[in-house]
């Protein structure tokens, strides 16, 4: 099997990726990006392999230079209702459908293609490290979600969302054990369910 050859940036191709499938709190964020072949930011890569400052620089460049961009934010309540898999599929489909220039092809990071896509689509495992358009989508999704979690930290400072971004770190799990879930938590996720108790109704919003 030959080495994968990334496509040249093409205004008719949309890259699609998400950030936030694994955290216990905060939204899922999905981005779709159509890069302009003559205005492609340099240094695109999987967002996880970039520093926070470099991600921010590339975020601004992508927003300025891309042919089209769409970012979908899926709230914890929707994740709880649809489950994380279906929420991800819904978000990817919605992001592509909302692009102002309809793509002729969507490249999806991962191994699943959402049903009822508005255009032909291909799934690509580790696409965020291989395809420039998917890399751009991963950066937009990651930076957007991190900013949302920083804002949630201002509302719920005891949980440390600015540090762990909602992921199940020891610090976060200990805060859940002590405080119970807040309004930003995903109640369908097992560690959050385990932290729920009848006397936490005010915190949970139920």
C-alpha angles and dihedrals in degrees: 000000000000126000113274113258114210117227119251110255106276128185089221096059124081122203116209130195141149140217126207110036094133106042123104093220141034131035133305111244123204125187133191120194134186110196123211110235092224097041106046115148114239122240099034112168143144104307091231090063094054130081118248092251092050091048089053092050091050092045090060092044093050092049090051100043109030121107091227137353135189127179121191121196115201114198124226091249090058091047089052092049099043099026121240096276096052092040088055093049091047092050094049093049092047093048093053093043091053097053108119091225110050108231122226090216136021120205110206122201110232135024103293132076116210114243121252095022113181091231139019112292141193128200118221124189110225088006090150088070096040111039121055094214092052091045088054091050091049091053094049092048095047097046092045093050094046090053091051091051091049088054091048088054089064090056097040106024096163093071099058096231090159089064107037099022091222097305118139098261120156088256092053094045091050091051089050090051092050101038107021120226125320128211091276095061126103105237094195091065114096100235090050093047089051091053094051118103134170093254092056095070094114092052093046095049091232 
